[in-house]
Amino acid sequence: MTANTVSEEDNKTPSVLKAAWLIALVTIFSKLIGFIRDVTIANCYGASTVSDAYFYAYQLPALAIVLLGGVGGPFHSATVSVFSKIIPSLKEKANKEVNDLFNSFLTASFIFFMVFAILCFIFSDQIMRFIISSSNVELIQLASTHLKIMSPVLVVGGIVGIYYGILISYREFMLPNLSPILMSIVIIAMITLVKHDPTGKVLAIATTIGALCQFVYQLPKIKQLGLKIKPNFDFTSPRFKEICELLFPAILSSTIGQIYIYVDMFFASSLHAGAWTAIGYSNRVFQFPVGILVTAFLVPLFPIFSMLVAQNDHDSVRKYFNKGVGVLFFVAFPIMIGIWTLGYDGIRLIFERGAFDAQATYMVTEALCYLAVCILPYVFRDSITRVYYSFNDSTTPFLTALFSIILKFFLNWLLVAKLAIGSGVGGITLSTSLVTLFNATLLGTLIKRKIKLDYSRLFRNLLKMFVAGAITFVVCYVAGIMFNNYVDLPNGLFEIVKIISIGLLCGIVYVLLNLVLKMEYAQELLSRVVVKIKQKLGK
């Protein structure tokens, strides 16, 4: 495919900004359904031994369906990186080359994950004993049972990731981002219908059925694109080798990331019951705004990065990188301020009912506030990792993650076992934030071996955002104290009014301060709004 062909077809597709808004809306809807799922689980199981058992057991299925096979995971990323360079036309059905590579990748992935699932099913007891440091026999047995039930999810993971990558390579952004909703809907329906489930087995069964629904949901569109699913054992083609060269280090990198989680699980299991559940819920709340941001901007940007690198157009890579990361930074500051000033009220409003009590609210809030520290390095790390993948380099992110395991274990030991930050859960999430900062810094430094990025402009804007964010935080913190002291409303209504009023205050003050400081992303936002208003008035 020539550079001109790419340019012509790219012009026919939605702009990055329009695609980002579309993906953001779909992701918001998906996250809202996910929130309803989490609230339903919290109401039924609270932060207890049963919920801990499920979330301990879910980590291996999550490795397959979320980390490896999810949007942004290695299977999705490897597929986009390679297929976006060989698809001859976005308007035509897949040719023989695309079909053959697709099926050989699918066949190899199925074999790999099937072996993985069988091993997890057979050795579930040993796996849970290794992960859980506690001597709680009930917790270990429950977690082992849940893992056996959810082992089929492991088979689906990588295959779903390949589907996602193919769809996004064809600029089909909707289906991959809608797909996770199916699992949430199945979980909500099944645990709502089953009134009494003291072991949590229904939750594990629902998770398995939901994952299978994600697999089936993609098939019609895949076939519509001209892809015919059939076994192909040709693992010797140059393109397949290219996928493997990118995929295997990326899998190892994601697996290393999962080891961070196992380290956290090990330390959390030595804390009181519900600690791991609280960390899990804090991460879900964190992922709601941050996941929307990262997904909305990086999903449409990644195939563009890959095509630009293939064309050796480094100037455009720098332009899109600065634009994407700059906008992510701009939106990240209000999210951090909102978590630190309104986190407790939000957790209480969303979760505190049924089996989810005030102690659980406190634990989740504590974990969330320390986790919020990593929002800026998180979005930078995920953005620059896409640049590495565009250069077919997944080895550097892997080695960086591998080196960080030692740091993660040391920080957990220091902050949880020795310093005992908060109730323990805060120490675990703080260590996550510090490791994320380390990874982002190292990846940002090493990228100069591939491309020289324009950091000076990016960080000048970041400094202005930081000043505006610091002042906004003080204003919102004081306003929150005054609201608590002078506003008397019933529970529920109090939190809603406080979140809306302080949230609006945060947004207005932050944007105005950035305009005063002449931060370019705020100025661009203002100019877009002015243009839209003029267009409306002109009509």
Phi, psi and omega in degrees: 000128183280164179297323180296320179298317178300314182298316181296317182287327179295326179293334180279344180269163180299149175297162180302318182295316179295319178297322180297317179296318180297312180296322179299316180296316179295318181294321177301315179298316179297317180292325177297317176297321176297324177295317178299320176300312182296320178297319179296316177297317180297319179296322183280323189240347180060210172249090192223182177298320180295314180293321176301316181301315180297313184289329172297311183293327185290344186298322178289312172303322179296326176303319182282307191277335183252302186285310182279316187259355182283173175297124184094351179283173184302319182291320175295314184294316180296321179296312180298314184300320184270313186289330179294344179266344184245350177291117186291327181204137178286344184264348182251158179288157184301137179272185185295320180300314179296316180298314182297315180295318179302313184287325176293321177295318180296316181296313180297320181294318180299315180298314182299310184286332176295316176299317179301315182295318180297317179297319179294323179293315184290319187253030183299320180298312181296321180297314182291325177296324180290320184285319186268114182283341181291153177267015180291102184296320180299317180297315181296316181294318178297315181297321179296317178298317179297320180296319177301315182296322185268003182301327176300337179299329181297326181292325186285328193311296184295325180297316177299322178298321177295317176304312181303313183298319178297313182298317182288327175299329177268014180062030174263088188274340189290306187302313180300328182272341175274334187306315182299341179300327184300316179298317180299317181296317179297316180297314180301313183296314187288317181283342174283321181289324180270105188287327186236112182219076186291344182257346181079011181296325179298322178298317179292319179297316180298321178298318180294314179297319179299320178295319178296325177296322177300320180296312184291325185299329183281337192303312183303317181290323177301314179292325179296330179283358178094012180268124181253120186275117175202148182302139178216114185260021176276095182254025184246356183292150180302322181292321178296320177296323178297318177300314182296320179298327177275323189286312189298313175298326179292321176297314179298322179297314178294323178294322176299319176301324177292329177297326174305316181296319179295324175297316177298317180299320180300313181287323181294327182291345176272353178270188182287164181302138179093355183297314181292325176297318180297318178296320178298315180293323178297321179292325178293318177295318178300316184289343181299300179283319185290320178297322177297315180300306185296315181296315185298320185267323186276333178298310177287335182283327187300309178298331177292317175305312183299316180293320181293321177295319178299328179271359181061031180264077185289330179299318180290326176300314178299318182298309182293324179296310180300318181296311182296310182293322179299316178294320178299316177300316183302318181279336184293324183299311177299329178295314178299315180299317179298318179296315184288332183259335185234006185302313182298316181296321180293316179296318180297317181295318186281314193253330194285085175196163180062231182280355181268106188261185183296324178297320178295320177301316180297316182297315181295318180298316179301311180298319183294318182296320177288327180291330181298340179301332188267008185300312181297307178296332180297310183290327178292315180299314181294325180291313184286335175297324177296327177293317176301314181297325179296331175271014182059033179243100173253359181289317181298312175302324180295311182296324177297315179294321180298316180296333185283347181299316180299317179297318181298314180296317180297315182294320176298316179298317182291311188278334182259304185286323185262304184275339178051057179300122181058227178267008181110319182293327178295323178296322180293314181286331175294320178297324176299317180297318182291321178293321178298319177298317179298313180299315181298317180296315182293315179296321179294330179281318185284344183296340182297343175289339180258314186203144177267110181272155183271079182286330186301314179294318181298315185278340170296316177294323180297321179298317177297319177297321181297315179299313179297321180293320181296315179295318180297320179300315180298315180300314183290323179296314178295318179298323178295318178297316179296321179298315180298324185279329190244350181255126181240103180225158178298154176304142183097298177293321179303310182295320181297312181296319181295314182297317180293313185291313180291324178298315178296317178301317179300311182297315183294310182297317183295313180295316180299317180296321178294325176293318178298321180279000179058044175283126195296328182289326175291320178296321178294320177300315179298318181295323177295318179296317179299317179298316180298318180296317179296322178296320179293317181292325179295328178288000000 
